[in-house]
Structure formats: C-alpha cells, structure tokens
C-alpha cells in the first residue's frame, strides 16, 4: 500500500532505464505488474481508482493532471508515479506515445 499523497521518483540507478531494468526493479520489490501503452496525443479524462497504483514509464512520455491540486506531472522513461486510491487524475500522452508498467494495491 502506498503512503498518503502523490509521489514521483526519478530513475536513480546507474544503469539507464529500459524494460529489463525497470521490470527487475519491480520484481525486486515483489510487485506484480502489467504493461500498457497508448498512442501519441491520447487523452484520458478525469477519473479515479479504488486502488493505489504505481506506474513506471518504460518508453515515451505522459503528463498527468491532478485537478484538485491544479497540478500537472510530466513523466518520462524511468519515472515512477505513485498514485493513491481516490485521487482524481487525467492524462495526456506525449508525441511519441507511451509504454508503462503498472502495479495495483487494494485498500483491503
């Protein structure tokens, strides 16, 4: 389960981030994850989830909007985005699309 609040962590390892290194990092935390992707300019309107999530950007870029905080968060390769359940957010995919690994945590 994530701690309260939104958290963004840039890649801090000496090896450049790629699918293998990001996947190994998630594996080392014992996290189950899946991959998803979206095309350039895809838009996700404001919504929320009933679970905490962690997203790692594997390729491309994506910008998340947090309307309640009037905040945008741009993520690129290797960035980790920790989003608690119930936080309303939107997203716009960058000009080259995006590939992400995502893990969920239930509040139970």
N, C-alpha and C positions, 0 to 999 in steps of 0.2 A: 504494500500500500504506500502511496506517496505521502509525503508530508504536506501540510496545508500550503496552498499557494502555487502559482505557476513558477516553473524553474526552467531555465535554458542553460545548457552546459555545452561549451565548445569542445571540440576534439582536443585532447591534451596528450595523447600518446605520441611517441617519437615517430612511429610508422604512419605514413599517410593513410587516411581512412579509405576503405573500399568495402565491398560486400563481405569479403572474408574477415577483415579485421573488425568490422562493426558486428558481424554475426558472432565472432569469437568473444567479443566483449559482452554481448547479451548472454551468450552461453555461460560465460564465467560468473554471471550474476544469477544463473539458474532460471532465466526468463524464457518462457515460450513466446514466440513471436511469429508474425507472418509478414509477407511482403505485399505492398500495393503500389500502384502507380497511377498517375494522372497526366493528361496531355497539357501542352502549353496553354496557358490562359484559362484553364478550367477553374470554375468558381464553386465554392461550397458556401451556401448561405448560412446565416447564423443558426446555430443549434447547440445542443449539449448532449452529454452522455451520462448514463447512470453508473459509470465505472471510471476509475482512474486509468490514464493511459500514458505510455512512453512512446515517443516517435523518434526514430533516428533517420536523418536524411542520408540516403545512400548515393543518390545521383540527383543533380539539378538543384532547384530552389523552390521554396514555398513560403508565402507570407501569411501568417495567422493574424486575425484581428480579434481583439478582446474588447467588445463594445462597452461593457460596463466600466472598463478602465480607460476607455478612449486610447487604446494602445495597439500598436502593430509590432509583430515579432517576425523578422526575416530569418529564415533558416537556410543553410547551405550544407554541403557534404560534410558529414561527421557531427553536425549539431544534434544535440539531444534535447527534446522538448518534453517536459513533464507537465501533464495537464490533469488536475484533479477533477473528479466527477462533479457535474453540475455547473461547470464554468461554461458560459455561453461563448462560442467562438465561431469564426468564419475563416475561410482560407481562399487564397488566390495562388494558383500555380505559376511558377516563373516561365520565362520564354522558351526554355528548353525542356519543359516537363519536369516531373519529379518521380523518384522511386524512394519509398520509405520502408523501413522495418517498424512494426508496431506491436506493442505488448499491452495487455489489459490486466487490470486488477479489480476484482469486485469489492464492494464495500462490506461484504459479509464477514 
